[in-house]
Amino acid sequence: MWPSSAVVLATAYHLLLIVRQNVAQEDVDELDVNSALPTVSTPSQTSSLMPLAKPVATTAVVMPTAQQPVVAKPVAPAPTPPARRRLLPTKPHPTRADDAEPWEITCPSYCVCLKRWHYYLETKVRHLRCEFWSTGSTYPEEYPGTTESARIKVHGLDTLPSSVFQGISTAEVIILEIVQNPDMTHIPKGAFKSFRSLGYLDLSENNLKEIQPSLFVGVTFLDKLYLQGNSLDKLYPNSFRGLGRLDTLNLEGAVDMNLTEGLLEPLEWLESLNLANNPKLTNLPGDTFSYQWNLQTLLLQFSGVKNPDDELFKPLNNLRHLEIDEDQLNSWDPDVLLSIESLETLEVHWAPGNSTSHVWDAAVHYEGKWHFDTCPEDPCINDGICFVGEHRLQCECPVPRAGSICQSLHPGLLFLIVVVILVILVAVAIPIYKKATKKKPEPPPPKPKPIILEPESEEEDDFMQSKPEEDPEM
């Protein structure tokens, strides 16, 4: 019996906290930090460790008033942690591409400035990570001017005004993460217009309710957008307008509605789409993916899509990987899945965190159920071995057997037998033919009989008898 969702989530949360604390401590050792950074105390809580398992500077921030700007108030330093034996070399190791390095600049007290590896650019980037509270129009102005990557958390705001980025050279930012802001419900138009080089935008785990029409117009080079963990109940046909280069869109656990007609139309170069864990997403019309010719990865597990249209996947000529859950596998019409001719792997999720990936060619729908990799029954005879290929049961036949169930001899062997028989027949027929057609020798001609002339009359006979014989010596 599976544990309840609450138990699973609670266990995962505590494990995540432990991992973050351990990794943060390792990063502090690697940066040779001999004393702990001051902590940030907020009116309601202390800043927690930031995601991505990087060293986080925690400082004290006083809630600003109308006369008082944001001030970083350091507290007493924590005791110096005992030195630990280093188990890794001091130089960057090939397997530790995400090792952080100091960034020698003047960094705001409520921020962490370092150089870290990011998979998006596959190199180390100058990374700025800040977390602060704000209750009005007063925002920090101490940002370093040039940075390729920024991760910002602003507590106490329900929107994202442009003044939050005051002091940052937005034209240089390539990676921007505005995450884990539970008070943020919407983002105004033009918020990202100045980020002309932005390629990676993470807006996950906020509380966004809608995506404004044309919100991303001007972000010409954006190709990765992450919106998972929001509560979107308003999506407009042109919410993703201007994102013609986008190749990755993550809406996992973010959609509280069915997709608006024409929503994905601007995303012609989309390669990866995640719609998983959206139980209120119950309907995907047949033309939902009409413009996603390049889509290669699609995630639909634990969504509300139970009976998709027969034409849903037909435009996806390049789809290679599909993820669904067990209920969808058993309830969908088999022809819907079999219509995906380009599919290579199907990953079936039996429960959150428990899935199995299958080679799609080795799947067969037999007697109302899907079977993977194994034959539901063995139709093979004559020691044939059953396997699944091209979505049907097939037999691997031993020599010299052949046929769909190894019921006949191999055509090559039959041909060889016929050839041997013909050779034997020819070998036997040739002597018989020669013997039958051989000419018999002609007998010698008979000796000629002496010619005896009969006398025509008695006078002639008397004459012949009276004629003297000639002397042979003459």
Steps between C-alpha positions, in 0.01 A plus 500: 500500500644840398553772767283808485603802293550709814751250641689483171518878466607549861777241468624651173500847654712396799745311277534808278581718800770258614657486153497880468669545837772245421575641155501858628755403767724336237489814282594718796805277565603514135484880501721499814249691702631513854199663654132473437329782314246711692144378485195679362218538748160592364188605689364149482778259423868447436613458139529137410765346283460586135439227246769362271713405801733803480660697788248759610590818686235572759478851642259692716257727314284750682152562361513843331267785585414811307801684652733205528655318201595134494793452738708190546568457870766240574472292810771342709707254299446134568782287643760387252420144391773243561726432206416186309731285296462570132420190299497677163785677320515877522483538122164455326435132442342378175219336696435816705419744221278703732775593748453861604775762495513842665400799290727784605253787507319706759194287570188624683474363852170327417645332190750235403732576210695208360597324183322172449449251222163505325388225266321745272824664384716201594754728662548703815309826517501800731204423720311739726258357757301734721213471745339793676173645626323802359173670587484785254703673233833473682730239353874429524730706283826322572491237225823441308468637151596204283376146555396212274282324757267640766274328753276736696242440772293799609268446795195715557418576134201386298654619174842551345575869435793592279664687789587162653774473236631854556879495485525182293617519141198310373631492143781269617285253698460163327358295789227648723327319787208661686391210717330404826307823553167388651358855498560562129176446306567679171773658292426823309560543130846616407664359813760315290516733202847631590647147522604490137747212546281286725499134400400321824208621714385320815174622659426180690346456845340841515125555526434636153134500400533608138742565218425840352454521122829575324687487832811361334502721190851641462674202659612389157760241596312321778510124444430356848201601715411338833160572656450187713348530845272799429119521499418626152128532439524758219690429183430701187550398136793745477651436843804343333517739209854589401652171617568358157844370609375325815603132512412412863176583686428362846142536629513215751251552781432852376176486301161514671306501174484351151739648249362795309447442129802622305718529813786292357472630145800742527727222631591337170854406612394346830689176573404421862160559664412404858127496587526245781324520839216722378181319611279787376640464150235259373468574130751521217321565168626332187666821375691575824836400348428601142810724487740290709672318215832500687371376836716210621409461870149519650405441865132443587514276808253569783311757296126486449528393135315167491347473151713692249382565149603243239673775301692647797843352431492472121674837437789396728720344233817535711370392842756262653415484871156495666418472871154400627364332812349157549139624489558676170669191357199284583226749408630648175400348169801290386478655153579841651841377611559281196450804278833644625724342239818680611474405871806322640446481878187499713543568872212381718462652848343257746521746790681831568868422482443149367514451125623255241635586158426265211615470143184590313565255219485219760145587614197299394130545579368149552154402624425846639832558678839642417799272534862612485809301409337161571250289309162456672491153344735285294361425152829360369546131414800286407717656776435856383561788745229768537582872514311828449591716203311759296215473756427134422608155613781355291701178507873448468525164326791256520661382179351367278154615618318809373156655484301719740497225765789288365256266329694453176851456371720791417457614137875486450510139610209412273683662211813303583304174513342575163842577353646173634208300362540664162872426498433134581236476230732656247782268602274199450338626183817579311628138472154379412473762232841421362422131492169561331646724235819300427516375130544125444791394264391412145548130400757427222354487153422145373737335254376537143368182349653382170301599203394205296375591163230280366533425128223645305503213253643159452734618221656756735543237770675266260724783392603580853585146580701454181706819561851411621615634832753779491843433633553722802870528418426660172 
